[in-house]
Each structure stands twice: as C-alpha cells, then as structure tokens.
C-alpha cells in the first residue's frame, strides 16, 4: 500500500526537518521531532503502522504534548494490524520466529478451523489461527489469523498482550456461543 501523505509542499527544510518518501526521516517517536515545536503523527511517522486508528491515537498524544509539554509517549504494544481482504488477515505481537529468537520457551497453537461450527455456520472457507504463548509466564506473545473473524478476534489478543492477561485467563473466560470468540478456548488448546 503506498502512502497518501503529501508533505512535500510544507517547506520542512525551513524547520530543519528531513523527510523522504512521505515520512519524516529524523524522528525517534511519533510525538516529538528533535527540532523544537515540531510534532509528527499519522502516516508521516516512519515507525508506526499506517492505520487510521493509530494515527488518531498519535494525534491525541501530539495534542496533549502541545498543551502539557512533551511528556507523553506512544505505546504500540498490543496494537493489531489487519489486512481487509477476503479472507481477512490479522496479526498482533511477535511471529513464531521472533518469539523463538527471544529465547523464551513457547507453545505454538496452530488451528485449521474450517470444520469448526462457528466457521461452518458463516460458510467460512478459510479459518486458521496461530497463537504463541510463553510457557513459563503464560503470556500471549503473538496471535495471527486468516479468515474466521480474525479482524475482530485479534483485538482480544491485543488486549491480552498490552495488559498482561494470561493465556489461561483468556482461555477460561466464558464466551457467548455461537460466536467466533467462543472458539478462543479451542485456539488455546482446551475444548
């Protein structure tokens, strides 16, 4: 996806702000550029996902920093990234490869859910999940979905990552049925 950011006509060089390919080049966080009184958010930030809810989140941080001083920083942990295709794709946290590189002992729960009742009731032809859990801490390190309501389910796993909700707590919660979220206990290895 190409950026729709148009910053070329802003005369950023006058403020000693370097940029390339629609992104502000010399920024360490979305909230504050090293040049005083220059704040950046949204698609011009090179280090955050190019998604409208994240741009809104960053814009809120910029506004608070302008009013209260540069004391707020973005926290991207647990923020999901979707791809709105058919079937939908969604991910949050670490991939399996990245999780293994941390040295953590992990459990990887992979499920082909095409034959699960919730997928069949919505005539889903693609339904797959992978959830990566730290075996020692029971923390969810990453979750990945293809189809099967993944663009909605990914938010639950994002909350778990951001707020340290254990996989067992997510698994043991009682979900209404039949819904895609009711399948979480099966995704994490318990029927």
N, C-alpha and C positions, 0 to 999 in steps of 0.2 A: 504494500500500500504506500503510495507516495504522499508526501506531506502537502498540505494545503496552506502551510504557513507562508505568509508574504511579509518578510521583514526587510527586504532589500531596499525599500524606499524610506526607511526610518532614520537614515543617516546615523547609524550606530557607531560609525568610526569617530564621529564628533565626541561621543561619550567614551571613547576607548574600549568599545565593546566589539570583540571579534565574533564573526559568525561565518558559518558555511552550511550550505545545503538546507537553509531554513531553520537552522538551530544555532543558538548562542553557543559559541565554541569554548569560552573560558568561564565555565560555571561549575561550582562544586556542589551546589544544591539548588533545588528549584526556587527557593525563597529569595536568595540574595546573591547577586553577582558581585565579584570582588570590587568592582567600581562602585563607590558610594552612591546611594539613591537609585540604583538600577536593580529592579526586581524582575524575575522572569518566571513565567508559569505556562502550562499548557504545552502545545505542540512545539514550542521553541526550546523546550528543555530537552537536552540530549540524553539524559539519564533515566527518564521515566517512560512508562508505556504511553503510547499515543492514543489515549482513550478519553472520551468526554467526561466521565465521572472523575477521572484522575485530574484532568485539567481544572474542573470545578473545585476539587479538593485543594489543589495547588493555589488556585486563585484566592481561596479563602485564607490560606496561610500568608500569601503576599499581602492581602488586605490587612490582616491582623498585624503583620510586621511593619507595615507602613504606619499604622496608628499607634502601636505599642512599642515599637522598636524591634530590631531584628533578633527576636528570641525564640521564634517558633521554627521548627524543622519538620519536614515531611517524614512520615513513616510509611514506607511502601510494603512492609511485611504483611503478608496475608492478602495482598491485592491480587485478584484474579485477572487473567487475560482470556477473553473469549474470541472466537472466530465465528461469526454468524453466517455459517454455511449450512448446507443440508448434506450430511448431518452436521450438527453443531460440534465445535471443538472448544474445550475449556481447560485451563491449567492454573495451578497456584502452587507456590513453593518450589521445592527442588525436584529435578528429574531424578530418576533412579541412579543414573551415572553420577550426578553431582552429589547425591546423598551418600553413595559409596565412597566418593573422594573425601568426605568429611571424616571417615574412619569410624563412623557410627555403625553399630550392629543393627541392621534393618530387617524388617519384614516387609515384603512386597506383595500386596494383594491385587492380583490381576483377575478380572472377571469379564467373560463374554456373557452379556446379559440379554442377548436376543430372545432366549426362551423364557425369561422371567415374566411373570404375569403382567407386571406394570408395562413392560416393553410391548408385549403382545396386545395388551388392551388398547394401546395407542398405535398399533400397527407399525412399530419401530422396526426397521430392517437393519439398523446398526445401533448397537448398545454395548459399550465397552468402558471399563474403568480400570484405573491403576491407582492405588493408594499406598504411599510409602510411609512407614511408621518406624520410629526409633524404638527398638525392642526394649532398651533399658528404661527410658523415660516415658514411654508410651505416647510421645508427642508425634503428631502428624507432621511429617517433613514436606510432603508434596502430594498432590492429587491431580489426576488427569482424566478427562472424559472425552469420549466421542459419542455423539448422539445421546439418546436416553435422558433428555432433560439436563444434560451436563451444564449448560449455561446457567441453570438455576442452582443445581446441587453444589457447584463449585463455591458458591458464597458460604455455605455451611462449613466447608473445609477451610476457607479463608479465615472465617471467624475463629476456628479451632487453632490455626497457626498463629494468628495475631494475639489471641488471648490465652494461649497455652491450655486449651481444653483438650484433655487426654482423649486418645482414640477410644478407650473403653467407655468414657462418658458419652461420647458421640454415638457409639455403637449401642449402648444400653438405654438411650433415651427412647421413649415411646412415641412413635410417629403415626400419624393418621394413615389409614390404608383404604384403598389402594392409591398410593402416590409414588412418585419416583424417590422421594426422600425416605420412604419406608424401607427401601432397599439398602440403605446405608449399613444396617446391621449385617446384611449378607456381604456387602462390599468389604467389610472389615472382618469377615471370617466367622460370623455366627448366624445361625438360622433362627 
